[in-house]
Amino acid sequence: MAAPNLRQPAAVYGKTAVALVGTSNAAVLSNAAASGRTLKITTIRGANITGAGATLSVSHYRSTTHRYLVKGSAVNEGEALVVTDRNDYIYLEE
């Protein structure tokens, strides 16, 4: 199916996805191939809730390829890293 018209959508729904991710890759948000939707991602934030420094990688996975937005970025204990915000949004196509 073709991507929907973003200038005149039939409906707009707000949603927040949150996940506790460990040391291996995990899908936090996905969009099925035949969903008929395009998801607009306005903010991606990674927080380190451990008691030690950590690294953060965030990627867009399509077919068999990771396209990294951030790879191996240091995040101190108790701090967060803003990967994208409302000024730098991305679209997740079906």
C-alpha positions in Angstrom: 0.0 0.0 0.0 1.2 3.5 -0.7 2.0 5.8 2.2 -0.9 8.0 3.4 -1.3 11.6 2.5 0.4 13.5 5.3 -1.2 16.9 4.4 -4.8 15.5 4.8 -4.7 12.5 7.1 -7.9 10.7 7.9 -7.0 10.6 11.6 -4.2 11.6 13.9 -3.5 9.6 17.1 -1.0 10.5 19.8 1.0 7.7 21.4 4.0 7.2 23.7 6.2 4.1 23.5 8.4 3.3 26.5 10.7 0.3 26.9 13.3 -0.9 29.4 16.1 -2.1 27.2 19.2 -4.0 28.4 22.4 -4.7 26.6 21.0 -6.2 23.4 19.0 -4.8 20.5 15.3 -4.4 21.1 12.4 -3.1 19.0 10.7 -0.2 20.8 8.4 0.9 17.9 7.5 -0.9 14.6 5.2 -0.2 11.7 3.9 -3.2 9.8 4.3 -3.4 6.1 0.6 -3.2 5.3 -0.5 -0.9 8.1 -1.5 2.0 5.9 0.1 4.4 8.3 3.2 6.6 8.6 4.4 7.2 12.1 5.9 10.5 13.0 8.5 10.2 15.7 9.1 13.6 17.5 11.3 12.6 20.4 13.7 9.8 21.2 15.3 9.9 24.6 17.6 7.4 26.2 18.1 7.4 30.0 20.8 5.6 32.0 19.1 4.2 35.1 22.1 2.1 36.2 24.7 3.0 38.8 27.5 3.2 36.3 28.3 4.9 32.9 26.7 3.2 29.8 26.6 3.7 26.1 23.6 4.2 23.9 22.9 3.2 20.3 19.7 4.0 18.5 19.0 2.7 15.0 16.3 2.5 12.3 16.2 -1.1 11.2 14.8 -1.8 7.7 15.0 -5.2 5.9 18.5 -6.4 7.2 20.2 -3.0 7.7 20.6 -0.8 10.7 20.8 2.9 10.0 22.2 4.5 13.2 21.0 7.8 14.6 23.4 7.4 17.5 26.0 4.7 18.0 28.0 4.1 21.1 27.3 7.5 22.7 28.3 7.7 26.4 25.6 8.4 28.9 26.6 9.0 32.5 24.7 7.4 35.4 21.4 9.0 36.1 21.5 11.1 32.9 19.6 11.1 29.7 20.5 11.7 26.0 18.0 13.3 23.7 18.5 11.7 20.2 15.8 13.6 18.4 13.3 16.3 19.4 10.3 18.1 17.8 12.8 20.1 15.7 14.4 17.0 14.2 11.6 14.5 13.8 11.7 11.4 11.6 9.0 9.3 9.8 8.7 5.6 10.1 7.1 4.4 6.9 5.2 1.1 6.5 
